[in-house]
Amino acid sequence: RPRIILLIGSMLKADQDLQEKLATSIEMLHTASLVHDDLIDGSLLRRGIPTLNSKWSPAATVLTGDFLFASASDMASKTNSVEVMRLIARCLMTIVNGEIDQLFSSRCVANVDDYYKRIYAKTASLFETSTHCAAVLSNVNDTQLELLRNFGYELGMAFQIVDDILDYTGAESTVGKPVGGDLRQGLITLPMLYYMESNPQDPAIANLKAGNCIQGEDEIQRLVSQTANSDAITRAYGVAADFAERAEANMSQFHECPERDALIKITRFIIERKN
């Protein structure tokens, strides 16, 4: 996200200092949300590194996340843009509301529409806000602003779908956390939705459709392995590629320059990444 913001700012000849403040604010917001997410989910590793909540008390972890949220707001104010501050506040509301919905919604129950809403709140909203705010701080017209906002949205959706695929196909040493984590938490992501659709005869799938979470590590590992080796992965990658193609189409509307080419490369890399 910071790299995307700085590339957009450079492409549009925006004030570099303001774009750096925006990039810092966005990444502080992201880090704060991860600190709280790891505590809520009980995650002990992130990118192969122990999480704060694995070492600190819940109170200390929450307060650290709160401090980072406050720091993000303070840094956003240094852009001197009320609109940027409003967009970042709205993004934080979307992220927190998504977490609340996930916390109180029935586990192991999902459909594609609910899944898209969840990953928008979790991930795509922050990408969208990043590119939208970068546009606000640049000299662009309304059409260009909307192209950049859409670019962030499409890119963020593609990023999270690939992340969810890697939760089934990645190696723990590469992904930095145990695979199958979503299924253990009762979260049904796109690969599992497609596997459920193609394998209704599987007793475990019948349980999931009835709203019952998978019990037992052996059964979780079996479903993870079978999903990873099924056409569900290919289908999910196809959806991620569609989002990425739309992101690239939005970015391609801007004049050709090294920054635009780098943003397009980032879009393609998101589909190819392994961690």
N, C-alpha and C positions, 0 to 999 in steps of 0.2 A: 504493500500500500504506500509507504513513503516513497519508494522508487517511482511508482506510477504517478504520484502527485508531483514530484520534482520533474519528471519527464514532461508531463503536461504543461507545467509552468514554464519550462524551458522552451517547449514547442510554441507556446503562445506569447513568449517574450514578457512574462509576468514578473512581478517583483520577487526576486529570489528569496529575500529575507522573509517575506510574508509566507511564501510557499513552504519554506523550511519550518516556520512556526506551525503551520497547518499540519505538515507531515509529522512533526513531533507530537502534536496534540492527538492526532488520529492514532498513532502507535501507542501512546499512553493509554488512550481509551481501550484499545484492543488488549493491551497487556492487563489492564484492570479487569476486563471481562473474563480473561483466561484465569486469573487468580480466583475469582469467584466461581467460575465454572468448575475448576478442579476441586474446589471444596464441596460444591453441591453434588458433583458426580463421584466423589471419593477417589479421584484419580491420583495415583502415586507417582506417575511418570508423565513427562511431556517432552517430546523430542529426545528421549533417552536420559533426561535430567530429572532428578527428584523434584516434585512440586513443593510449593511453600507449605501446603497443608500436610505434607508427609513429614515435615520437620517441626512445624509450629502448631500452636493451639488454634482452634477455630476462630476464637476472638481476634488473635493477632493476625490471622490470615484475612479475615473480613476487613479489619482496620487498614491493612496494607492496600487492599483493593480500593477501599474508600479514598485513601490518600491519593492513589493513582488517578481515580476518577476526578478528584478535585484538581489535581495537577493538570490533567487534560483540559479541564474547563478554563483554568487560569491561562494556559498557553493559548487556547483558542481565542481568548479575549485580546491577546496581543496582536492578532491579525487586524484589529480595529474594524471588524466587520460584524455587525449585528446579525446579518443573514447567515454567516458562517457559524456563529454561536447558536443560532436557532436550529440550523440543520444538524449540528452535532448533538444538541440536546434532544432533538426528535429521534436521532439515531439511537442514542442511549435509551430512550423510552421504548423504542422498538425492540432492542436487544433484551432489555429487562422484562418487557411484556412477554416476549417469546420464551424466556426462561420460566416465567411464572406459569404460562400455559403448559409448558412441558412438564413442570413439576406437579401440576394438579390434574393433568389429563391422564386418561387410562393408558397404561403401558401396554405394549404389544398390540396396539390397535392403530392402524394407519391406512391412508390411501394416498394416491399421488398428489392430490390437491393439498391435503394437510402437510405432506412432506415438503412441497414447494414453499408453503407458508413458513414452515419451521426453518428451512435453510435460508430463506430470505432474512428472517429475523436474526438468525444465528450468525450469518456470514455475509450474504449479499448486500444487506443494508449498509454495512460498513464500507464495502467497496464502492457502492453507489454514492454514499456520502463523501467519500474521498475524492472521487472524480467530479462530483457536483460542486463541492467546495473549491476545488482547484479551478474550476471554470468560473465560479463567482469572483475569485480573486484575480481573474484574467480579463482581458479586453475581448469579450466574445459577444456575439449576438444571441438571441433566444434560441435560434435553430442549433447553433454550435453548443450551447449550454445543454440542450436536451440530448444531443448526440453523445456528449461526454457523460451525462448522467446515465443514459442507457448503456453506454460502454461499461461503466462500473457495475451496473446491475447484472448484465449478461455475463461479465467476467467473474463476478462473485458467485453466481449460480453454478457456473462451470467448475470453479475451484472447489466448491463444497461437494458437488457430486463426485468429482475425482477423489476427494478426501474420503468419501464414504465407500467408494470402490476399493481404495487401498486398505480400508479396514477389513476387507475380505481377502485381498490378493497380495498385500504387502508383507514383507518380512519384518519381524519385530525389530531387528537390528537396524533396518532402514527407516521404518516408520517412526521408531522411537517410543512405541507403546505396544502392549499386547494387541494382536489382531482379534477381531470379534468383540471389541469392547462395546460397540453399540448394541449388539444383540444381548450381551450380558446385562446391559442396563434396561433392556426392554424397548429399545428404540429401533423401529423398523424403517430402514433407509431404502433407497431406490433399488439396489441390487437384490435385497431380500423381497421387496414387493414384486419384482419380476420373477424371482425364483418361486414365490408363492403362487403366482399366476400360472406358471408352467408345471407345477408339481402339486396339484390339489390332493393327490392320493397319499402324500406323505403324512403320516400321523401327526408329526410335529407341526405341520402346516395347518392341519385341522385345529390343533390346539391354539395356534396363533390367531386364526380367524375367529375362534371363540373368545379371544381376549385373554388367553392364558399365556404367561411368559414361559420360555424354555427353561426347564429344570435340569441341572446336572451338567458338569463341564464336558463330559463325553458327548452328550447330545449337542451342545453348542458347537464343539469342534467339528462334529459330523456335518452340521448345517453350514458352517463356515466353509469347510472343504468342498462340499457339494455345490454350494453357491459359487465359489471361486472357479470351479471347473464347469460351470454351466453357461448357457447363452445369456443368462441374466447380466453377466459382466459386459458382454459385447453390446447388449441393448442399452445398458446404463452409460457406457462410453459413448454410444451414439447420441444419447440425449445431451451429454456434456459437450460433445463436439458441436452439436447444433447451437447451444448457447455460445460457445466460443466463436463460431462462425458469425453469429449475429454481432458479437462484440467487435470482431475484426471488421465487419461491414460498416459499423458506426465509425470506427477509427479511420477507415479508408477514405472517409469523406473529407479528411483534413489534408492540407498540402503535404506533398512528399518531403520528408526531411529525416535526419538521423533519429530524432526523438520519436517521430511517428513510427518509423521502422522498428525501433526498440520496443515500443508498446505492442506492436503487432507480434513481435517475437515472444514477448511475455505471454500474450494470449495463446500462442501455439505451444509454448513450454508448459502451460498449465495442464494441457491434455496429456503431455508426454511424461510429466514428472513421476518419480517413483517414491517420493516422500513428501 
